Amino acid sequence: MKKFLNIAIDGPAGAGKSTIAKAVAKELGILYLDTGAMYRALALKAIREGIDPNDRDRVIPLLERTEIFAKNIDGVQHTYLDEEDVSGLIRTNEISKGASDISAIPAVRIKLAQYQRDIAHASDVVMDGREIGSYVIPECEHKFYVTASVDERARRRLKELRERGQDMNKSVEEMAAEIAQRDHNDSTREFAPLKRVPDAILVDTTDLTIEEAVAAVMNGISREER
């Protein structure tokens, strides 16, 4: 059985892991999978149907009538919800919070993690998320934990949202409080919480450029292969 190159990049919101993961995948010429987009898509469906993403009794039945998958189109991941391309609809702050809430439901993580494992077992892939190295593909050889200070992550998140015309009046302090709350939710949930596993290489991007952070990951992969 062929052994595929699997790279897990975990970390909290706003640390830059998706940007880094995309760049690493491009440099290596392999698939990139944004696992968080799947949780965002499910949160979008719940919100559209008037379901609180925290309400597991209503979310779990939703899983049985929901199809979520990803396609790579011209090197860009597109996320589909019941055959609708929702890539441009899932990057709002409301959906971000909904994804954090809905991802705390074990049945949700079990279903989406199996889809992610199927991809990892069939292709070379870079995955980013919260628990890729600890739960989704713990057997993978290349694990990284990407983080940054809460204030820096808040500045980055506000910049991203404002470039989309969202949250124009929110302060850095308000965004930092939201991010800190999400960190708490992600790291304290009972099932598959956000955590740095012992064999994951730490990459703190607070004072790094994207190029420097990507280089740190590429150097880590090279070291592990020697």
C-alpha positions as CSV (number, residue, x, y, z in Angstrom):
1,M,0.0,0.0,0.0
2,K,1.4,3.4,-1.0
3,K,2.3,5.7,1.8
4,F,1.2,9.3,1.0
5,L,2.8,12.5,2.2
6,N,0.4,13.9,4.9
7,I,1.2,17.2,6.6
8,A,-0.9,18.4,9.6
9,I,-0.9,22.1,10.5
10,D,-3.0,22.9,13.6
11,G,-3.5,26.0,15.6
12,P,-5.9,28.6,16.9
13,A,-7.9,31.1,14.8
14,G,-6.1,33.8,13.0
15,A,-2.6,32.4,13.4
16,G,-2.0,32.2,9.7
17,K,-2.2,28.4,9.4
18,S,-4.4,28.4,6.3
19,T,-2.2,30.8,4.4
20,I,0.9,28.8,5.4
21,A,-0.8,25.5,4.5
22,K,-1.8,26.8,1.0
23,A,1.7,28.0,0.4
24,V,3.3,24.8,1.5
25,A,1.0,22.7,-0.6
26,K,1.8,24.9,-3.6
27,E,5.5,24.6,-3.1
28,L,5.3,20.8,-2.8
29,G,2.8,20.5,-5.6
30,I,0.2,18.6,-3.5
31,L,-3.4,19.0,-2.4
32,Y,-4.4,21.5,0.2
33,L,-7.5,20.9,2.4
34,D,-9.1,23.6,4.6
35,T,-11.0,21.4,7.0
36,G,-12.4,24.4,8.8
37,A,-14.4,25.3,5.7
38,M,-16.4,22.2,6.2
39,Y,-17.5,23.2,9.7
40,R,-18.3,26.6,8.4
41,A,-20.5,25.1,5.7
42,L,-22.5,23.1,8.2
43,A,-22.8,26.1,10.4
44,L,-24.2,28.1,7.4
45,K,-26.8,25.4,6.8
46,A,-27.8,25.4,10.4
47,I,-28.2,29.2,10.6
48,R,-30.1,29.2,7.3
49,E,-32.6,26.7,8.8
50,G,-32.9,28.7,12.0
51,I,-31.0,26.1,14.1
52,D,-28.7,27.2,16.8
53,P,-25.2,25.7,16.1
54,N,-25.0,24.8,19.8
55,D,-28.2,22.7,19.7
56,R,-26.9,19.2,19.2
57,D,-30.4,17.7,19.3
58,R,-31.2,19.6,16.1
59,V,-27.8,19.6,14.5
60,I,-27.2,15.8,14.6
61,P,-30.3,15.1,12.4
62,L,-29.1,17.8,10.0
63,L,-25.9,15.7,9.3
64,E,-28.0,13.0,7.7
65,R,-29.4,15.3,5.1
66,T,-26.3,17.3,4.4
67,E,-23.5,16.8,1.8
68,I,-20.3,18.7,2.2
69,F,-17.3,18.3,0.0
70,A,-14.4,20.2,-1.4
71,K,-13.1,20.6,-5.0
72,N,-9.7,22.0,-6.1
73,I,-10.4,24.4,-9.0
74,D,-7.3,26.0,-10.6
75,G,-5.4,25.5,-7.4
76,V,-8.1,27.0,-5.2
77,Q,-10.3,25.1,-2.8
78,H,-14.1,25.5,-3.3
79,T,-16.4,24.2,-0.6
80,Y,-19.8,22.8,-1.5
81,L,-22.9,22.5,0.6
82,D,-25.5,20.3,-1.0
83,E,-23.9,21.0,-4.4
84,E,-23.9,24.8,-3.8
85,D,-20.5,26.5,-3.9
86,V,-20.6,28.4,-0.6
87,S,-16.9,29.4,-0.6
88,G,-17.7,33.1,-0.6
89,L,-20.5,32.9,2.0
90,I,-18.7,31.2,4.9
91,R,-16.1,33.8,5.8
92,T,-18.2,36.1,7.9
93,N,-17.8,36.5,11.7
94,E,-21.2,35.1,12.3
95,I,-20.3,31.9,10.4
96,S,-16.9,31.8,12.2
97,K,-18.6,31.7,15.6
98,G,-21.2,29.2,14.3
99,A,-18.4,26.9,13.1
100,S,-16.7,27.0,16.5
101,D,-20.0,26.2,18.2
102,I,-21.0,23.4,15.9
103,S,-17.6,21.8,15.9
104,A,-17.9,21.1,19.6
105,I,-20.6,18.5,18.8
106,P,-18.8,15.1,18.7
107,A,-21.1,13.6,16.0
108,V,-20.1,16.5,13.7
109,R,-16.4,16.0,14.2
110,I,-16.7,12.2,13.7
111,K,-18.5,12.6,10.4
112,L,-16.3,15.3,9.0
113,A,-13.1,13.8,10.3
114,Q,-13.8,10.5,8.4
115,Y,-14.2,12.5,5.2
116,Q,-10.8,14.1,5.9
117,R,-9.1,10.8,6.6
118,D,-10.4,9.3,3.4
119,I,-8.6,12.2,1.5
120,A,-5.4,11.7,3.5
121,H,-5.3,8.0,2.9
122,A,-5.8,8.5,-0.9
123,S,-3.5,11.5,-1.7
124,D,-0.6,13.7,-0.7
125,V,-2.2,16.5,1.2
126,V,-1.6,19.4,3.6
127,M,-4.5,19.8,6.0
128,D,-5.0,22.6,8.5
129,G,-7.4,22.7,11.4
130,R,-7.6,22.4,15.1
131,E,-7.1,18.6,15.7
132,I,-5.6,17.2,12.5
133,G,-2.4,15.9,14.2
134,S,-4.1,14.8,17.4
135,Y,-7.3,13.3,16.1
136,V,-7.9,13.2,12.3
137,I,-4.5,11.8,11.1
138,P,-2.4,11.3,14.3
139,E,-0.2,8.8,12.5
140,C,1.1,11.4,10.0
141,E,4.8,12.1,10.2
142,H,4.8,15.9,9.7
143,K,2.9,17.9,12.3
144,F,3.1,21.6,13.0
145,Y,1.4,23.9,15.6
146,V,1.1,27.4,14.2
147,T,0.2,30.2,16.7
148,A,0.5,33.9,17.4
149,S,-0.4,36.4,20.1
150,V,-4.1,37.1,20.6
151,D,-3.6,40.8,19.7
152,E,-1.8,40.0,16.5
153,R,-4.4,37.5,15.5
154,A,-7.1,40.1,16.2
155,R,-5.4,42.6,14.0
156,R,-5.1,40.1,11.2
157,R,-8.7,39.0,11.5
158,L,-10.0,42.6,11.4
159,K,-7.9,43.4,8.3
160,E,-9.2,40.3,6.5
161,L,-12.9,41.2,7.4
162,R,-12.5,44.8,6.5
163,E,-11.1,43.9,3.1
164,R,-14.4,42.2,2.6
165,G,-16.4,45.2,3.9
166,Q,-17.3,43.5,7.3
167,D,-17.0,44.6,10.9
168,M,-15.8,48.0,9.9
169,N,-16.5,49.5,13.4
170,K,-15.1,46.7,15.6
171,S,-12.0,47.5,17.7
172,V,-8.9,45.3,18.0
173,E,-9.8,44.8,21.7
174,E,-13.3,43.6,20.8
175,M,-12.0,41.2,18.2
176,A,-9.2,40.0,20.6
177,A,-11.9,39.2,23.2
178,E,-13.9,37.1,20.6
179,I,-10.7,35.3,19.6
180,A,-9.8,34.5,23.2
181,Q,-13.3,33.1,23.8
182,R,-13.0,31.0,20.7
183,D,-9.6,29.7,21.9
184,H,-11.2,28.8,25.2
185,N,-14.1,27.0,23.4
186,D,-11.8,25.1,21.0
187,S,-9.3,24.0,23.7
188,T,-11.7,23.0,26.4
189,R,-14.3,21.0,24.4
190,E,-14.5,17.4,25.6
191,F,-14.1,15.8,22.2
192,A,-11.0,16.3,20.0
193,P,-10.0,19.7,21.5
194,L,-7.4,22.1,20.1
195,K,-4.0,21.2,21.4
196,R,-0.4,20.9,20.5
197,V,0.7,17.3,20.4
198,P,4.2,16.5,21.7
199,D,5.6,15.7,18.3
200,A,4.3,18.9,16.6
201,I,6.9,21.5,15.6
202,L,5.9,24.9,17.1
203,V,5.8,27.9,14.7
204,D,5.0,31.2,16.4
205,T,4.1,33.7,13.6
206,T,3.6,36.8,15.8
207,D,6.8,38.4,14.4
208,L,7.2,36.4,11.2
209,T,6.3,37.3,7.6
210,I,4.3,34.8,5.7
211,E,7.5,33.9,3.8
212,E,9.4,33.3,7.0
213,A,6.6,31.1,8.5
214,V,6.4,29.0,5.3
215,A,10.1,28.6,5.3
216,A,10.0,27.4,9.0
217,V,7.4,24.7,8.0
218,M,9.4,23.6,4.9
219,N,12.6,23.4,7.0
220,G,10.7,21.3,9.6
221,I,9.6,18.9,6.9
222,S,13.1,18.6,5.5
223,R,14.5,18.0,9.0
224,E,12.0,15.2,9.6
225,E,12.8,13.5,6.3
226,R,16.6,13.4,7.0
